[in-house]
Amino acid sequence: MDLIFLREIRLDARIGIYKRERTITQTVELDLDIALPDDRVFESGKVADTIDYAVVVERIRAALVEQHYGLVENLAERVAQIILDEFHSPWVRVSIAKIGAQPSARRVGVVIERSRPK
């Protein structure tokens, strides 16, 4: 399986279950491993034959503006579904961390893996 990866993407999100979190944005950090749908790009060398990571980041940024997410798990699931459905990746690993959400931890978060049904 051939992958593209994106590391330490920092975006603002409306996320959290506590009252104070419903009125602010917080920085989240994402790491993505995205399986390529096929191997055409290795022959063509064209961005149209791969998953454009800049477009992925902008689509995730738009998803963060669309709604408030209660849990990091909910946001991770939404990001995974975007990658699978809109970018036609057969598999994705999504890691999302809230930065500074706990005084005793630099980051807290979740890692999920999802696949498209065959």
PyRosetta script that sets phi, psi and omega in degrees:
from pyrosetta import init, pose_from_sequence

init()
pose = pose_from_sequence("MDLIFLREIRLDARIGIYKRERTITQTVELDLDIALPDDRVFESGKVADTIDYAVVVERIRAALVEQHYGLVENLAERVAQIILDEFHSPWVRVSIAKIGAQPSARRVGVVIERSRPK")
pose.set_psi(1, 130.6)
pose.set_omega(1, 178.3)
pose.set_phi(2, -98.6)
pose.set_psi(2, 137.0)
pose.set_omega(2, -174.3)
pose.set_phi(3, -126.8)
pose.set_psi(3, 152.5)
pose.set_omega(3, 158.9)
pose.set_phi(4, -109.1)
pose.set_psi(4, 152.3)
pose.set_omega(4, 178.0)
pose.set_phi(5, -133.8)
pose.set_psi(5, 150.8)
pose.set_omega(5, 176.0)
pose.set_phi(6, -130.4)
pose.set_psi(6, 132.4)
pose.set_omega(6, -176.6)
pose.set_phi(7, -123.9)
pose.set_psi(7, 142.2)
pose.set_omega(7, 172.7)
pose.set_phi(8, 55.6)
pose.set_psi(8, 44.7)
pose.set_omega(8, 173.2)
pose.set_phi(9, -74.2)
pose.set_psi(9, 122.8)
pose.set_omega(9, 179.5)
pose.set_phi(10, -110.8)
pose.set_psi(10, 122.5)
pose.set_omega(10, -178.9)
pose.set_phi(11, -137.7)
pose.set_psi(11, 156.6)
pose.set_omega(11, 175.5)
pose.set_phi(12, -88.9)
pose.set_psi(12, 137.7)
pose.set_omega(12, -178.5)
pose.set_phi(13, -137.1)
pose.set_psi(13, 150.0)
pose.set_omega(13, 169.3)
pose.set_phi(14, -94.2)
pose.set_psi(14, 102.1)
pose.set_omega(14, -171.7)
pose.set_phi(15, -146.6)
pose.set_psi(15, 141.9)
pose.set_omega(15, 174.7)
pose.set_phi(16, 135.3)
pose.set_psi(16, 156.3)
pose.set_omega(16, -178.2)
pose.set_phi(17, -102.5)
pose.set_psi(17, -13.6)
pose.set_omega(17, -177.3)
pose.set_phi(18, -84.5)
pose.set_psi(18, 152.1)
pose.set_omega(18, -176.4)
pose.set_phi(19, -52.8)
pose.set_psi(19, -45.2)
pose.set_omega(19, -178.5)
pose.set_phi(20, -64.5)
pose.set_psi(20, -25.9)
pose.set_omega(20, -178.7)
pose.set_phi(21, -80.5)
pose.set_psi(21, -11.2)
pose.set_omega(21, -177.3)
pose.set_phi(22, -82.8)
pose.set_psi(22, -8.9)
pose.set_omega(22, -177.2)
pose.set_phi(23, -117.3)
pose.set_psi(23, 2.6)
pose.set_omega(23, -177.7)
pose.set_phi(24, -127.7)
pose.set_psi(24, 166.4)
pose.set_omega(24, 168.3)
pose.set_phi(25, -104.1)
pose.set_psi(25, 152.1)
pose.set_omega(25, 177.8)
pose.set_phi(26, -129.0)
pose.set_psi(26, 151.0)
pose.set_omega(26, 176.4)
pose.set_phi(27, -80.6)
pose.set_psi(27, 130.7)
pose.set_omega(27, 172.7)
pose.set_phi(28, -117.1)
pose.set_psi(28, 153.0)
pose.set_omega(28, 178.3)
pose.set_phi(29, -119.6)
pose.set_psi(29, 128.2)
pose.set_omega(29, -178.5)
pose.set_phi(30, -115.5)
pose.set_psi(30, 141.6)
pose.set_omega(30, 166.6)
pose.set_phi(31, -122.2)
pose.set_psi(31, 133.6)
pose.set_omega(31, -178.8)
pose.set_phi(32, -128.0)
pose.set_psi(32, 137.1)
pose.set_omega(32, 167.0)
pose.set_phi(33, -118.6)
pose.set_psi(33, 119.2)
pose.set_omega(33, -172.4)
pose.set_phi(34, -124.3)
pose.set_psi(34, 120.0)
pose.set_omega(34, 177.6)
pose.set_phi(35, -72.8)
pose.set_psi(35, 136.8)
pose.set_omega(35, 176.5)
pose.set_phi(36, -73.9)
pose.set_psi(36, 143.0)
pose.set_omega(36, -178.5)
pose.set_phi(37, -64.9)
pose.set_psi(37, -30.6)
pose.set_omega(37, 179.9)
pose.set_phi(38, -160.4)
pose.set_psi(38, -173.3)
pose.set_omega(38, -176.3)
pose.set_phi(39, -108.8)
pose.set_psi(39, 18.8)
pose.set_omega(39, -178.3)
pose.set_phi(40, -56.7)
pose.set_psi(40, -37.7)
pose.set_omega(40, -175.1)
pose.set_phi(41, -60.9)
pose.set_psi(41, -28.1)
pose.set_omega(41, -177.4)
pose.set_phi(42, -70.6)
pose.set_psi(42, -24.5)
pose.set_omega(42, 175.8)
pose.set_phi(43, -91.5)
pose.set_psi(43, -42.1)
pose.set_omega(43, -172.4)
pose.set_phi(44, -83.9)
pose.set_psi(44, -35.3)
pose.set_omega(44, -174.7)
pose.set_phi(45, 70.1)
pose.set_psi(45, 18.7)
pose.set_omega(45, -176.8)
pose.set_phi(46, -104.6)
pose.set_psi(46, 136.0)
pose.set_omega(46, 178.7)
pose.set_phi(47, -61.8)
pose.set_psi(47, -27.3)
pose.set_omega(47, 178.5)
pose.set_phi(48, -64.9)
pose.set_psi(48, -17.8)
pose.set_omega(48, -179.2)
pose.set_phi(49, -100.8)
pose.set_psi(49, 15.0)
pose.set_omega(49, 177.1)
pose.set_phi(50, -137.1)
pose.set_psi(50, -170.7)
pose.set_omega(50, 174.9)
pose.set_phi(51, -100.6)
pose.set_psi(51, 118.1)
pose.set_omega(51, -176.9)
pose.set_phi(52, -77.3)
pose.set_psi(52, 109.7)
pose.set_omega(52, -175.0)
pose.set_phi(53, -63.9)
pose.set_psi(53, -29.1)
pose.set_omega(53, 177.0)
pose.set_phi(54, -65.9)
pose.set_psi(54, -38.3)
pose.set_omega(54, 177.9)
pose.set_phi(55, -68.2)
pose.set_psi(55, -38.8)
pose.set_omega(55, 177.1)
pose.set_phi(56, -58.8)
pose.set_psi(56, -48.6)
pose.set_omega(56, -178.3)
pose.set_phi(57, -61.7)
pose.set_psi(57, -43.6)
pose.set_omega(57, 179.8)
pose.set_phi(58, -65.8)
pose.set_psi(58, -35.8)
pose.set_omega(58, 178.6)
pose.set_phi(59, -67.5)
pose.set_psi(59, -39.8)
pose.set_omega(59, 177.4)
pose.set_phi(60, -66.2)
pose.set_psi(60, -41.7)
pose.set_omega(60, 177.4)
pose.set_phi(61, -57.4)
pose.set_psi(61, -42.8)
pose.set_omega(61, 178.1)
pose.set_phi(62, -63.5)
pose.set_psi(62, -39.1)
pose.set_omega(62, 178.9)
pose.set_phi(63, -64.4)
pose.set_psi(63, -32.1)
pose.set_omega(63, 179.6)
pose.set_phi(64, -72.0)
pose.set_psi(64, -26.6)
pose.set_omega(64, 178.1)
pose.set_phi(65, -80.8)
pose.set_psi(65, -29.8)
pose.set_omega(65, -174.5)
pose.set_phi(66, -61.8)
pose.set_psi(66, -34.2)
pose.set_omega(66, -174.7)
pose.set_phi(67, -158.8)
pose.set_psi(67, 168.3)
pose.set_omega(67, 172.8)
pose.set_phi(68, -91.1)
pose.set_psi(68, 135.6)
pose.set_omega(68, 178.8)
pose.set_phi(69, -109.2)
pose.set_psi(69, 128.6)
pose.set_omega(69, -179.1)
pose.set_phi(70, -69.9)
pose.set_psi(70, -50.6)
pose.set_omega(70, -176.0)
pose.set_phi(71, -118.9)
pose.set_psi(71, 153.4)
pose.set_omega(71, 174.8)
pose.set_phi(72, -59.3)
pose.set_psi(72, -34.6)
pose.set_omega(72, 178.9)
pose.set_phi(73, -60.4)
pose.set_psi(73, -40.0)
pose.set_omega(73, 178.6)
pose.set_phi(74, -64.4)
pose.set_psi(74, -42.9)
pose.set_omega(74, 178.8)
pose.set_phi(75, -65.3)
pose.set_psi(75, -43.4)
pose.set_omega(75, 179.2)
pose.set_phi(76, -60.2)
pose.set_psi(76, -42.0)
pose.set_omega(76, 178.8)
pose.set_phi(77, -63.2)
pose.set_psi(77, -41.7)
pose.set_omega(77, 179.3)
pose.set_phi(78, -63.5)
pose.set_psi(78, -44.4)
pose.set_omega(78, 178.9)
pose.set_phi(79, -62.4)
pose.set_psi(79, -43.8)
pose.set_omega(79, 179.5)
pose.set_phi(80, -60.0)
pose.set_psi(80, -44.0)
pose.set_omega(80, -179.2)
pose.set_phi(81, -65.6)
pose.set_psi(81, -36.8)
pose.set_omega(81, 175.9)
pose.set_phi(82, -60.7)
pose.set_psi(82, -47.7)
pose.set_omega(82, -178.2)
pose.set_phi(83, -62.3)
pose.set_psi(83, -45.7)
pose.set_omega(83, -178.3)
pose.set_phi(84, -68.2)
pose.set_psi(84, -46.6)
pose.set_omega(84, -172.8)
pose.set_phi(85, -80.9)
pose.set_psi(85, -46.7)
pose.set_omega(85, -173.2)
pose.set_phi(86, -88.3)
pose.set_psi(86, -27.7)
pose.set_omega(86, -178.9)
pose.set_phi(87, -107.8)
pose.set_psi(87, 0.0)
pose.set_omega(87, 173.6)
pose.set_phi(88, 59.9)
pose.set_psi(88, 28.5)
pose.set_omega(88, 174.7)
pose.set_phi(89, -73.3)
pose.set_psi(89, 140.4)
pose.set_omega(89, 177.6)
pose.set_phi(90, -78.2)
pose.set_psi(90, -18.2)
pose.set_omega(90, -175.9)
pose.set_phi(91, -157.1)
pose.set_psi(91, 146.2)
pose.set_omega(91, 177.7)
pose.set_phi(92, -148.3)
pose.set_psi(92, 144.7)
pose.set_omega(92, 169.4)
pose.set_phi(93, -116.7)
pose.set_psi(93, 127.5)
pose.set_omega(93, -178.0)
pose.set_phi(94, -120.5)
pose.set_psi(94, 125.3)
pose.set_omega(94, 173.8)
pose.set_phi(95, -117.4)
pose.set_psi(95, 124.2)
pose.set_omega(95, 178.3)
pose.set_phi(96, -129.2)
pose.set_psi(96, 131.1)
pose.set_omega(96, 179.3)
pose.set_phi(97, -127.0)
pose.set_psi(97, 139.0)
pose.set_omega(97, 168.4)
pose.set_phi(98, -88.6)
pose.set_psi(98, 134.8)
pose.set_omega(98, -177.1)
pose.set_phi(99, -96.1)
pose.set_psi(99, 126.3)
pose.set_omega(99, 176.6)
pose.set_phi(100, 73.8)
pose.set_psi(100, 17.4)
pose.set_omega(100, -179.0)
pose.set_phi(101, -72.8)
pose.set_psi(101, -26.0)
pose.set_omega(101, 178.0)
pose.set_phi(102, -123.5)
pose.set_psi(102, 130.6)
pose.set_omega(102, -178.9)
pose.set_phi(103, -59.2)
pose.set_psi(103, -28.8)
pose.set_omega(103, -176.2)
pose.set_phi(104, -92.8)
pose.set_psi(104, 2.9)
pose.set_omega(104, -179.2)
pose.set_phi(105, -138.5)
pose.set_psi(105, 138.9)
pose.set_omega(105, 177.5)
pose.set_phi(106, -67.8)
pose.set_psi(106, -41.4)
pose.set_omega(106, 179.8)
pose.set_phi(107, -139.2)
pose.set_psi(107, 147.3)
pose.set_omega(107, 169.5)
pose.set_phi(108, -132.9)
pose.set_psi(108, 143.2)
pose.set_omega(108, -177.3)
pose.set_phi(109, -176.2)
pose.set_psi(109, -157.1)
pose.set_omega(109, -174.1)
pose.set_phi(110, -146.0)
pose.set_psi(110, 151.9)
pose.set_omega(110, 172.6)
pose.set_phi(111, -126.1)
pose.set_psi(111, 127.2)
pose.set_omega(111, 176.4)
pose.set_phi(112, -128.7)
pose.set_psi(112, 155.3)
pose.set_omega(112, 172.8)
pose.set_phi(113, -125.5)
pose.set_psi(113, 136.5)
pose.set_omega(113, 178.8)
pose.set_phi(114, -137.8)
pose.set_psi(114, 149.5)
pose.set_omega(114, 177.3)
pose.set_phi(115, -128.3)
pose.set_psi(115, 151.4)
pose.set_omega(115, 172.3)
pose.set_phi(116, -76.6)
pose.set_psi(116, 142.6)
pose.set_omega(116, 175.1)
pose.set_phi(117, -61.4)
pose.set_psi(117, 144.1)
pose.set_omega(117, -179.5)
pose.set_phi(118, -87.3)
pose.dump_pdb("model.pdb")
